[in-house]
Amino acid sequence: MEFTALFIAITIVMLVAWRGSRSLALALTAAVLVACVATYLHHATDTLKLSF
């Protein structure tokens, strides 16, 4: 679900960058980048339960 939200957020950022102001687009890009890094770190630190 969070990946869908990130995809929609990136789409909104692209639309703002195309139609809106540059400063708003840069601020939204920074916010989405922080959200992407937070999501990555959340999933990268999960332990895998593997049994061989």
MDAnalysis code that builds the backbone (N, CA, C; Angstrom):
import MDAnalysis as mda
import numpy as np

u = mda.Universe.empty(156, n_residues=52, atom_resindex=np.repeat(np.arange(52), 3), trajectory=True)
u.add_TopologyAttr("name", ["N", "CA", "C"] * 52)
u.add_TopologyAttr("resid", np.arange(1, 53))
u.add_TopologyAttr("resname", ["MET", "GLU", "PHE", "THR", "ALA", "LEU", "PHE", "ILE", "ALA", "ILE", "THR", "ILE", "VAL", "MET", "LEU", "VAL", "ALA", "TRP", "ARG", "GLY", "SER", "ARG", "SER", "LEU", "ALA", "LEU", "ALA", "LEU", "THR", "ALA", "ALA", "VAL", "LEU", "VAL", "ALA", "CYS", "VAL", "ALA", "THR", "TYR", "LEU", "HIS", "HIS", "ALA", "THR", "ASP", "THR", "LEU", "LYS", "LEU", "SER", "PHE"])
u.atoms.positions = np.array([
    [0.811, -1.191, 0.000],
    [0.000, 0.000, 0.000],
    [0.860, 1.262, 0.000],
    [1.966, 1.220, 0.763],
    [2.792, 2.428, 0.806],
    [3.506, 2.691, -0.511],
    [3.757, 1.625, -1.280],
    [4.387, 1.824, -2.582],
    [3.413, 2.475, -3.565],
    [2.141, 2.152, -3.440],
    [1.121, 2.809, -4.261],
    [1.029, 4.283, -3.907],
    [1.093, 4.577, -2.615],
    [1.053, 5.973, -2.176],
    [2.276, 6.741, -2.678],
    [3.440, 6.089, -2.655],
    [4.645, 6.749, -3.179],
    [4.533, 6.994, -4.679],
    [3.974, 6.028, -5.408],
    [3.804, 6.208, -6.844],
    [2.858, 7.369, -7.138],
    [1.759, 7.455, -6.400],
    [0.812, 8.559, -6.595],
    [1.462, 9.886, -6.227],
    [2.263, 9.887, -5.156],
    [2.955, 11.116, -4.758],
    [3.942, 11.569, -5.821],
    [4.659, 10.632, -6.416],
    [5.605, 10.984, -7.481],
    [4.855, 11.517, -8.701],
    [3.707, 10.934, -9.002],
    [2.892, 11.427, -10.113],
    [2.424, 12.854, -9.846],
    [2.014, 13.130, -8.622],
    [1.592, 14.487, -8.262],
    [2.759, 15.460, -8.369],
    [3.938, 15.029, -7.939],
    [5.121, 15.890, -8.052],
    [5.420, 16.204, -9.511],
    [5.300, 15.202, -10.389],
    [5.546, 15.459, -11.814],
    [4.531, 16.434, -12.389],
    [3.276, 16.316, -11.981],
    [2.252, 17.246, -12.461],
    [2.503, 18.662, -11.942],
    [2.910, 18.773, -10.688],
    [3.225, 20.091, -10.131],
    [4.442, 20.681, -10.825],
    [5.436, 19.849, -11.114],
    [6.629, 20.339, -11.806],
    [6.298, 20.799, -13.211],
    [5.322, 20.178, -13.811],
    [4.936, 20.541, -15.175],
    [4.100, 21.813, -15.200],
    [3.177, 21.951, -14.237],
    [2.233, 23.064, -14.252],
    [2.480, 24.122, -13.183],
    [3.026, 23.717, -12.038],
    [3.119, 24.614, -10.898],
    [4.430, 25.376, -10.835],
    [4.686, 25.886, -9.647],
    [5.902, 26.674, -9.456],
    [7.100, 25.758, -9.199],
    [8.258, 26.296, -9.473],
    [9.488, 25.510, -9.333],
    [9.793, 25.218, -7.870],
    [9.601, 26.204, -7.001],
    [9.921, 26.009, -5.586],
    [9.004, 24.970, -4.942],
    [7.738, 24.956, -5.315],
    [6.810, 23.953, -4.798],
    [7.197, 22.562, -5.294],
    [7.588, 22.475, -6.545],
    [8.001, 21.184, -7.101],
    [9.260, 20.663, -6.407],
    [10.207, 21.534, -6.117],
    [11.423, 21.111, -5.420],
    [11.122, 20.680, -3.988],
    [10.222, 21.394, -3.320],
    [9.860, 21.022, -1.949],
    [9.145, 19.675, -1.925],
    [8.244, 19.454, -2.854],
    [7.544, 18.173, -2.924],
    [8.488, 17.042, -3.296],
    [9.446, 17.323, -4.173],
    [10.436, 16.309, -4.535],
    [11.259, 15.904, -3.323],
    [11.659, 16.867, -2.518],
    [12.423, 16.564, -1.307],
    [11.584, 15.746, -0.327],
    [10.314, 16.088, -0.188],
    [9.442, 15.352, 0.727],
    [9.241, 13.913, 0.260],
    [9.045, 13.712, -1.037],
    [8.853, 12.364, -1.563],
    [10.150, 11.568, -1.466],
    [11.287, 12.221, -1.656],
    [12.567, 11.534, -1.515],
    [12.774, 11.044, -0.078],
    [12.423, 11.869, 0.882],
    [12.520, 11.464, 2.285],
    [11.583, 10.289, 2.561],
    [10.375, 10.340, 2.002],
    [9.428, 9.237, 2.186],
    [9.935, 7.955, 1.538],
    [10.569, 8.064, 0.378],
    [11.126, 6.883, -0.290],
    [12.267, 6.277, 0.520],
    [13.134, 7.105, 1.059],
    [14.248, 6.605, 1.866],
    [13.725, 5.972, 3.152],
    [12.717, 6.585, 3.761],
    [12.141, 6.016, 4.979],
    [11.489, 4.665, 4.701],
    [10.802, 4.553, 3.582],
    [10.176, 3.279, 3.217],
    [11.238, 2.228, 2.937],
    [12.292, 2.618, 2.253],
    [13.388, 1.680, 1.982],
    [14.006, 1.184, 3.274],
    [14.325, 2.098, 4.182],
    [14.956, 1.701, 5.432],
    [14.027, 0.835, 6.279],
    [12.737, 1.093, 6.210],
    [11.781, 0.283, 6.948],
    [11.798, -1.161, 6.455],
    [11.857, -1.340, 5.155],
    [11.823, -2.683, 4.589],
    [13.207, -3.341, 4.546],
    [14.250, -2.556, 4.468],
    [15.595, -3.122, 4.398],
    [16.053, -3.675, 5.732],
    [15.472, -3.213, 6.821],
    [15.891, -3.681, 8.137],
    [15.056, -4.852, 8.628],
    [14.076, -5.297, 7.858],
    [13.285, -6.470, 8.249],
    [14.152, -7.715, 8.201],
    [13.992, -8.570, 9.187],
    [14.725, -9.826, 9.172],
    [13.946, -10.856, 8.361],
    [14.668, -11.603, 7.599],
    [14.044, -12.654, 6.789],
    [14.012, -13.942, 7.575],
    [12.876, -14.577, 7.587],
    [12.721, -15.846, 8.291],
    [12.902, -16.965, 7.295],
    [14.147, -17.357, 7.112],
    [14.460, -18.410, 6.159],
    [14.815, -19.680, 6.904],
    [14.361, -20.791, 6.355],
    [14.733, -22.082, 6.938],
    [15.185, -23.006, 5.811],
    [16.408, -23.466, 5.921],
    [16.955, -24.334, 4.882],
    [17.156, -25.718, 5.416],
])
